Amino acid sequence: MTQDGRSTIFLVDDDPAIRTSLSRALRLRGHDVRAYASAAEFLAAYEDGVAGCLILDHGMPGMSGLELQAQLTAEGRQIPIIFITGHGGVPESVQAMKAGAVDFLEKPFRQADLLERISEALQIARRLHQSDQAAREVGARFARLTPRESEIVAHILSHPGEVSSKEIGRHLEISPRTVDHHRARILEKLEVGSVVELIDLARRSNL
């Protein structure tokens, strides 16, 4: 997402005429556009955490659009993809959609159709961005914990029925009073008010 709050449209197509015409049209509509001539060029420049969508040519020399989609998925890099193609068939479109593509448009396509898909893709991108930001913030909270505090949290998460200071102390071979001290620091660092909230926070963060 840009400093003024706009989402970014990444355009990857080996045809310079397509890159030029689409970039101009989308910028005229207020979008931030970054265009690349190949999948490799895009991968070299792409930074995780940028809210945006990817308009991706299916048939390119070197790494194809489907191969780029597969690599992004394998690396856990989530970005909504709209495929555009001049010679893709049904098997390719099915493969792309099964892998999560927003759509698979055949050239020449109506600009209105592309704009509609971009609007849909950017809504998805904003939700992904917000979710990612929330996960990063929670991860930063857990990163504040000391090794001993992390050990206590791990015990609480793996033994939710044994969370009293006496039970935790017996398991970790430390005094209940020491557990009480650590517990207070844990709740403060994680910005929660109880062990129940701690467990809920960890579950929502997939810890």
N, C-alpha and C positions, 0 to 999 in steps of 0.2 A: 504494500500500500504506500502511496506517495505521501509526502509531508502534508499535502492539502486534503488527504483523506481519500483520494481517488484510487481505485484498484487498477492494476496493470494488466494489459493484454500482451501476451507474448505471441509473436507470429513467426512460425518456422516454415519456410517454403523456399525451394531452390530456384524458383522463377522470380527474377528481379522485378518483372512487370507486376506480378501479383503482390509482391511485398510493397512496392511503391504505391500502387492504387489502393490496396486495403489499408495501409498505414495512413495514407492521406485521408481517406474516408472516415476512419475511426477517430483520428485526431480532431477532425472537424466536428465530431460529435462529443468532444471533450474527454476522450480516453487517453490515458498514457499508454503508448505503444512502443514495444521494443522488438525489432525485427531481426531475424537471423536466417542465414542462407543454408544452414545444415543443422542436423541434430547435434553434432559434435560442438558446433559453435554455440548453440543454446546451452548445452550442458556445462561448457566452460564458463559461461557467464551467469547462469541461474543460481540464485541464492534462496535457500529455504527461508520460510517465514514471510515472504512477500505475497500479499493477497492478490490473486489474479487468476486468469485463465489462459489456456494455451490453444491457439488456433494452429493446427498441425497438418501439414501436407502428408498424405499417406505414402505416395511414391516418390522417394528421393534417392539420389545416389548415396552410397555408403549406408549408414544406418537409416532404415525406413521409419516411417511414423509409428507403425505398430511395434517395432523394436525399441524405439524410444519410450513408448508407453509402457512396455514391459519392464524396461530398466528403471523407470521412475517408480513403478509399483514395487519392484523388488527391493528398491532402496528405501521404501516407505515414504516417498516424497509425494504428498497429495496435492494435485492441481487438476481442476476440471479441464477436460480436453474436448475440443470440437475438431473433428477431422474434416479436412476438405481434400477432394481427390478428383483427378481427371480420368482415372482408369481403375478405380477400385471396384471390386465385385461384391456380390452378396456374402461370400465367406469372410472377406476382409471386414466388411461392415459388422457382421455378426460377432466376429472376434473382438473388434474394437468396443462394441456396445457391452458385450459380456464382461469386458475388463473395466467397465465403468465410464466409457466415453459419454459425453452429453448428447452428441449426435454425430452423424457421418454424412456430410453434404457432398453431393457430386457437382463438379464444375460443368457448366456455369450454373451458379445458384443465385437465387434472388437475394439482394442485399438485405431486404427486410427479414428474410428467413434467418440469415446469419446474425443480424442484430438481435432478433428474438432469442436465439440460442445463447448469444453472448450475455444478454441480460440474465438468463437462467443460470449460466455458468458462474457469473460474478456473484449472484446470490449464494450459490453453493460455496464459492471461494471465501466470501465474508464469514459464513458460518464456520468453515474449516479454520480460518484465521483466528476467529474468536475462541474456538475450542483449543487451538494450539497455544494461544496466548495464556488461556486459563491454566492449561497443563504446565506450561513453563513457570508460571507464577507459583503453582503448588510445588513443583519440583524444586524451586528456589527455597521454599520454606523448609522442605525436608533436608535440603543441603546444609541448613544451619545447624543440624543436630550433631552432637559429638558422637564418637564411636559407641560409647556406652548408652547414650540416649537412643541411638539407632537400634542398638541391641534390644532395648526395652520395647521400642515400637515394634520390632520384628516379632517379639514374643507376644505382644498384644494382638497383632494381626493373625498370627498362626494359632493362638490359643485364646480366642475371644471369650471363652468361658472361664478363664483363669487370669483375671486382670486386677485382682486385689494386690496391694503392695506386699502382703505376706506371700502370696502365691508367686509373684514375679521374683521377689527376693530369694525365695527357696530355689527357684529354677536357676537363677543367675548367681546364687551363693553370695548375696549381699544383704544388708539389713533392710527391713521394711522402711526405716527412716530414710535411708539413702535412696530407696526407690521413690519415696514421697518427694524428696528434693528434686530428683531427676524428672519425675512426672510433672511437677509444676513448671519446670523449665521447658519441657517438651510442649505442653499445652500453650505456653507463652510464645514459643518460637513458631509453632504451627498455626497460631492465631485461632485456636478452637477453645471451647469452654469445657469440654468433657471428653472422656474416652470414647463415648458413643460418637461424638462429632469427629474425633480423630479417625475412627474406623471408617466412617462414612466418607471422609475426605480421601482416605487412602483408596477406597474402592472406586470412587469417582475418578481417581487418577490412575487406575489400573496398577496399583502397587501390590 
